[in-house]
Amino acid sequence: MLSRMKSLTLINSVESDLISCKDRGLAYGDGLFETIKILKGNPCLLAYHQERLRQGLNRLGFSQQAITTVEAHLTASIEAAIQFAINLDSACCVMKWIVTRGEGVRGYNSSGADHPTVIVSVAPYVTDLAKQKQGVRVFDCNTPLARNPFLSGLKHLNRLEQVLARSEWDGEEYAEGLMLDTAGNLIEGTMSNLFWVNAGVVYTPDLSQSGIEGTLRRFIIQSLSETGQTVQIVTLGINALKEADEVFVCNSLIGVWPVVQFLDCHWDVGSITLDIQKRLDEAEV
Ligand SMILES: Cc1ncc(COP(=O)(O)O)c(C=O)c1O
């Protein structure tokens, strides 16, 4: 029965599509999410996703009891989601976790809201191999990212900046858009992290004030450092890209997309970008 359906959603470990209209995730974006690739039944970078979620729950002040509840629901639901993914005739699936603080009592005050909502869904995912191979053009977004060290790095549910930025362009010409913070520093794509290469050195923006600390970004930094190549984490404006030899964006679902055009800059798919794609393929993350 389950294997004939194309997607599965579990809420607090029970198959369902319904949450309360009093849920604080809906009312205030009071929660976090993760999007995980499942490749041939293997959830990629699972430990990184679990760690980022746990850090986020702590940062948002979820109680230890609530965190224990979240982890118990996740453990049960992930197992069911993986089994569902294996039964689908799709080598690649996407699993999404949404964790909210649950139903609120009244107003912003979160005291008493200690029964989190844990939503786990899984559906087939088609990898865009053409974009990975040929690269993408990237739009120059106007919408800025606010600077806030209390929220930076987290994959929290307040994503209005990305929604506004993504509405700045339509159609197929651009696959991604680049976002700066309110001080004009390069931060990331609307749904991805940003890297560039200049004279053999790999750079990525500092995310201590804005942006999401991507799991794939972490994998890339770690993987390069294991072979003695340190990624430089920098606070720089758009001119840094104009001087770059290679540029790419990445996230846990799309993998690594070489950037071939941004504003009046054009790049070929570079050798370091290709090397990072290869490392990723080999690690199957
Ligand atoms: C705004 C933003 N930045 C970065 C990322 C990359 O995160 P990850 O590598 O964990 O997918 C995402 C992923 O959706 C994102 O939406």
PDBQT file of the ligand as one rigid body, heavy atoms in Angstrom, charges set to zero:
ROOT
HETATM    1  C1  LIG A 301      19.441  29.928   1.995  1.00  0.00    +0.000 C 
HETATM    2  C2  LIG A 301      20.197  28.632   1.975  1.00  0.00    +0.000 A 
HETATM    3  N1  LIG A 301      21.527  28.644   2.192  1.00  0.00    +0.000 NA
HETATM    4  C3  LIG A 301      22.248  27.512   2.186  1.00  0.00    +0.000 A 
HETATM    5  C4  LIG A 301      21.648  26.277   1.952  1.00  0.00    +0.000 A 
HETATM    6  C5  LIG A 301      22.498  25.031   1.921  1.00  0.00    +0.000 C 
HETATM    7  O1  LIG A 301      22.234  24.146   2.975  1.00  0.00    +0.000 OA
HETATM    8  P1  LIG A 301      22.523  22.574   2.834  1.00  0.00    +0.000 P 
HETATM    9  O2  LIG A 301      23.885  22.413   2.227  1.00  0.00    +0.000 OA
HETATM   10  O3  LIG A 301      22.446  22.045   4.211  1.00  0.00    +0.000 OA
HETATM   11  O4  LIG A 301      21.462  22.023   1.935  1.00  0.00    +0.000 OA
HETATM   12  C6  LIG A 301      20.270  26.225   1.744  1.00  0.00    +0.000 A 
HETATM   13  C7  LIG A 301      19.597  24.947   1.525  1.00  0.00    +0.000 C 
HETATM   14  O5  LIG A 301      18.414  24.850   1.318  1.00  0.00    +0.000 OA
HETATM   15  C8  LIG A 301      19.518  27.424   1.757  1.00  0.00    +0.000 A 
HETATM   16  O6  LIG A 301      18.185  27.427   1.551  1.00  0.00    +0.000 OA
ENDROOT
TORSDOF 0
